[in-house]
C-alpha cells in the first residue's frame, strides 16, 4: 500500500527529519523475515530515515515470494517519499507485471506520473484503479483532484460525484464537490453539496465559511452573514470570521454592526488577512 509518508514528504518537501541522523547509527537491526523487514522499514519511515527504510524494504522484496508484491509497493512508496521518482516508477511497474489487477499499484503509479508532469498517463492509471475497485471513493477523489489541477473542472466534477455516490456519508467528498462548484461559480449547486457536508459534520466551522461564500455568490447576503456567525460560534478564537463579518456588514450598509466586529478583526494575524483577501476575492468583493 502507498505509504502515508509519501504524502508527508510531498507536502513538506522532507527527506529525513534531523533526529533520524542520530538514530541511524544506533539502529543496525536486520529483519529475519519479510514481515520483520517491513516493520523495520515502517519504523524508519516514522523516524524520517528514508535511506534506512529503503534498505529494509529492499530486503523485504528479496525475502518475499516472487508473486508477492507487497514488498515492491512498500519500496515504491519509500522511493516516492525520497523523491526518487524513476526508482518508484520501476517498482510500481514491476508490481503490475506480476499482478496487473492491483488497484493500489495503479494509484501509486499515477501519483509518480503526476509528479513528473505526465498527467494523461496519470489519468489512465487512475482510471484503471477505479475500474478494478469502483467502490473505492478515494480513487474517484484522486482522479477529480488531478483533473481539477489540470483545469478540467467539468470532468473533475463528474469524478468527484463518483466519490459521493460510493461514500454518501463522508462529509469531505460533499465539501470537495461544493468547493469545486464555488470555483465554477455555480453557487446554488454548491449550496446543495455544502448543506449535505454540514449535515454530516455540523461541528466543522470551515464548512460554514465555505457556505457563506456560496450564499453570497448566490445573492443571499443575509444567509452569508448568518453562516459566518455560525462559524464564529464554533471557533470564537478565529479572528478571521470577525474580519469577514466586518467586511460583509459594511458592504450591506450596516456600519453599526460592522463596527462591533472591528476590535476582534483588528487582532487578525497576517495569515488571517491573507485568508480574508482570498475569501473576499471569491465573493467578488
Secondary structure, DSSP 8 states (H G I E B T S, - for coil): ---HHHHHHHHHT-S--HHHHHHHTT-----SSHHHHHHHHHHHHHTT-HHHHHHHHHHHHHHS-TT--HHHHHHHHHHHHTT-HHHHHHHHHHHHHH-TT-HHHHHHHHHHHHHTT-HHHHHHHHHHHHHH-TT-HHHHHHHHHHHHHTT-HHHHHHHHHHHHHH-TT-HHHHHHHHHHHHHTT-HHHHHHHHHHHHHH-TT-HHHHHHHHHHHHHTT-HHHHHHHHHHHHHH-TT-HHHHHHHHHHHHHTT-HHHHHHHHHHHTT--HHHHHHHHHHHHHTT-
